[in-house]
Amino acid sequence: MAAWTVGWRAAACALMVAVCGCARTDGALTPVAAGAAGTDTVDMLVATTRAPSDRPGVIFNGERGAGLSFANIVVSIPPERAPGTIQWPQQGRADPARDFAVTTLTPVPRSGVLDWFKNVTDGKARRRVLIFVHGFNTRFDSAVFRFAQIVHDTHADMAPVLFSWPSRGQVFDYVYDRESTNYSRDDLASVMRTTARSPYVSEVVVMAHSMGAWLTVESLRQLALQDGRVPAKISNVILASPDLDLDVFRRQVTEMGKDRPRITIFVSRTDKALEVSRFIAGGVTRVGAVDLTQPENLAQLEVAQGIVAVDLSALQNGDALNHSKFATSPDVVQLLGDRLRAGQEIEGAQPTSGAEAAQMVGTTVGSVAAAPILIFTGGAGN
């Protein structure tokens, strides 16, 4: 046990060094007046199982709340920034001209959730919805700003819903965070079910990052077991760098049944965060770090109906840990945005199946040729 602890702490220390520049001061979500010229806004519904915070500008902390809370948050996006980046407020209040800033923060009662969906239809009869579930080591303000960045940079015409579970935002709280996903499973299932049942919603896409993928897939499995199938409106599930045991994932997908959503997985063999997770998990490969150059892994994908794997291992532009490329790489953000706007599964222009479906699409993504993005498709259909 002592050796395991020393090894885990050494690995986690390396991870902490890599992410030390991501530390944030409190107060980033303190509302400010809107109106800065050239800014855009992202109007999102937030559902969270976090406990409320009494610290100004924090809103919800990393502890577990007594139940599910909702809020409407509008984030202002500054005009001068590179895609994939977040411009954090400095000490003190945010300046919308240069920072991500909250301009509206309104609690929403459970009875008001359907009204929010109705209000964001923009005169349409119904609207597509994007639900985002963040990952490990994520504070509430980081979840809000990251999702706002993704929605803005992908230009997806979808109503954004953030599900934020209780993460303490500390590297050494991995086990606490993992248990918090289990704590939040029923509530995420409830949010997905409620969204799909709304008469104002036409389609639901669920996107999850890292440890949030475990929570998402487990909640979808629960819906399938409770209701007989995953709601039909949930058409696509995107798992970015999923911190999921490969064997468990296969069983979860099987237990969803044949009427499950299409699943897209962003993977990278060079994901440093998932290297640490694999160490903690006793050496079991994480889905987000699966090596698609190995024939046995491709063979498993070939028989998987409706699953697409996007290999970002060779892509250089993104984050230092190679763990958040889906949001930080301009090339991947554009690829994701193109598919979300088109309402399509993320796959090549000429979909095929099996190992021969690997396609070099990096040169078609973005205005400048990127490192290769390899796309592998499994069996066709659901």
Secondary structure, 3 states (H helix, E strand, C coil): CHHHHHHHHHHHHHHHHHHHHHCCCCCCCCCCCCCCCCCEEEEEEEEEEEEECCCCCCCEEEEEEEEEEEEEEEEEECCCCCCCCCCCCCCCCCCCCCCCEEEEEEEECHHHHHHHHHHCCCCCCCEEEEEEECCCCCCHHHHHHHHHHHHHHHCCCCEEEEEECCCCCCHHHHHHHHHHHHHCHHHHHHHHHHHHHCCCEEEEEEEEECHHHHHHHHHHHHHHHHHCCCCCCEEEEEEECCCCEHHHHHHHHHHHCCCCCEEEEEECCCCHHHHHHHHHCCCCCEHHHCCCCCHHHHHHHHCCECEEEEECCCCCCCCCCCCCHHHHCHHHHHHHHHHHHHCCCCCCCCCCCEEEEEEECHHHCCCCCCCCCEEEECECCC
